[in-house]
């Protein structure tokens, strides 16, 4: 095995997807979380560290060639904790002379007419959108000032193996497998790009390998954009059931937010599900090729993972 060390902050779905991609390369892999425990192959090292602590983050990242930032605080704590977490990991990369590849989303653009591309202004008016915008700007400033070499990968709402707490996660696929009503978010009949988690993970690894990726923002490749109804209809067909689905409107989400903090935090982002959300990934494809997993194959892999998890339970 190569002596090159790749470090992943976070052992959630994106961190696991990056790990799966790295396992196909001749590199050493270290994953970092608070507990020091994760379901990973024996060849993958897992280290306990408080990534909010600069001292801990720098020590845990010692020797890294590439660092992948896949960690995040609870959805309800983005404003208060996310910038601090990122700043700590940026310094850990800088101290260790490692490239920093960051998993990001689309919130900073705000509501967009037409397809989302990387040159859009940061026009978000939501709290979480402004937080994401500030964090992205801080990363690019750090790169321009020579503090650390950075590349940013942006995805839409993701689904796939290991993805639970997502609008296209555990509120959808167990119902699909059981032939019950899948409770989606928003208007089912507007186009919405969804990102397969393994395509997101692969994109981060590719950006870490390519020097021309640094200092740039990249939208990860996605399968063709469909409406949420079309997406779910494919999922039910793959599971062998007739489609049954509902869409949760903003008013209902606001009501749910009285009891569920995560639902309350989703209310300000409902515009993403009430109007078309289409991601343009041509920049990435032109530079690195299109490795987006075909939609039926991605849905099949997702259903198989949920099937296995439900059997274990």
Secondary structure as GFF3:
##gff-version 3
##sequence-region A 1 313
A	DSSP	beta_strand	5	9	.	.	.	ID=ss1
A	DSSP	alpha_helix	13	22	.	.	.	ID=ss2
A	DSSP	beta_strand	28	33	.	.	.	ID=ss3
A	DSSP	beta_strand	45	48	.	.	.	ID=ss4
A	DSSP	alpha_helix	54	60	.	.	.	ID=ss5
A	DSSP	beta_strand	66	69	.	.	.	ID=ss6
A	DSSP	three_ten_helix	75	77	.	.	.	ID=ss7
A	DSSP	pi_helix	78	82	.	.	.	ID=ss8
A	DSSP	alpha_helix	83	96	.	.	.	ID=ss9
A	DSSP	beta_strand	99	104	.	.	.	ID=ss10
A	DSSP	three_ten_helix	107	109	.	.	.	ID=ss11
A	DSSP	alpha_helix	127	144	.	.	.	ID=ss12
A	DSSP	beta_strand	150	154	.	.	.	ID=ss13
A	DSSP	beta_strand	157	159	.	.	.	ID=ss14
A	DSSP	alpha_helix	173	178	.	.	.	ID=ss15
A	DSSP	beta_strand	182	185	.	.	.	ID=ss16
A	DSSP	beta_strand	191	192	.	.	.	ID=ss17
A	DSSP	beta_strand	194	196	.	.	.	ID=ss18
A	DSSP	alpha_helix	197	209	.	.	.	ID=ss19
A	DSSP	three_ten_helix	211	213	.	.	.	ID=ss20
A	DSSP	beta_strand	217	219	.	.	.	ID=ss21
A	DSSP	beta_strand	226	227	.	.	.	ID=ss22
A	DSSP	alpha_helix	228	239	.	.	.	ID=ss23
A	DSSP	beta_strand	245	248	.	.	.	ID=ss24
A	DSSP	alpha_helix	250	256	.	.	.	ID=ss25
A	DSSP	alpha_helix	261	266	.	.	.	ID=ss26
A	DSSP	three_ten_helix	267	269	.	.	.	ID=ss27
A	DSSP	alpha_helix	271	274	.	.	.	ID=ss28
A	DSSP	alpha_helix	282	288	.	.	.	ID=ss29
A	DSSP	alpha_helix	295	312	.	.	.	ID=ss30
###
